[in-house]
Amino acid sequence: VEAVLRIWKWTGEGRVEFDQKPFDIVVDGQARQAHGKGVRGVLYAAFAIGLLRYCIDNRRPHPGLVVIDSPLTAYKKSQGGDGGQGPVDAGIEAAFWASLPSIGNGGQVIIIENKEPPPEVALALHYEKFAGILAAPNERNGFFPPLPPTNDQSPP
């Protein structure tokens, strides 16, 4: 996890420990849960990718697949400031995207994210954009293809 945080240009020292009581990581002396949602998402992604890399490098069992939902999407409170939940640091975000092509063989990372990767990263990976209900004919509207229209009025 420390190596992943260094690659992602973590602003602190990036010293990671594992706390057995909550079964979670502590970064630079601060529990992951003590951070806002945006930083917690980045730290969870670093843990999941770090574990994948560790298992591959050390020939340890791992399914080889990591699915991460919205690691860069920061959440803000509607009033009273961001409460530590503001946007993820731009340097970390750029380094996150740039690191994905280097994960290499043996592992697959699926990232579901509202933010788009830079064009050079999208070209280096298998990138799928889901355009939603307003998708053009040449775009995907969602993860599953829509069902064809039927004339049958009976329930499915």
Secondary structure as GFF3:
##gff-version 3
##sequence-region A 1 156
A	DSSP	alpha_helix	2	7	.	.	.	ID=ss1
A	DSSP	beta_strand	16	19	.	.	.	ID=ss2
A	DSSP	beta_strand	24	27	.	.	.	ID=ss3
A	DSSP	beta_strand	30	31	.	.	.	ID=ss4
A	DSSP	three_ten_helix	32	34	.	.	.	ID=ss5
A	DSSP	alpha_helix	37	57	.	.	.	ID=ss6
A	DSSP	beta_strand	65	69	.	.	.	ID=ss7
A	DSSP	alpha_helix	90	99	.	.	.	ID=ss8
A	DSSP	three_ten_helix	100	103	.	.	.	ID=ss9
A	DSSP	beta_strand	108	112	.	.	.	ID=ss10
A	DSSP	alpha_helix	119	124	.	.	.	ID=ss11
A	DSSP	three_ten_helix	132	134	.	.	.	ID=ss12
###
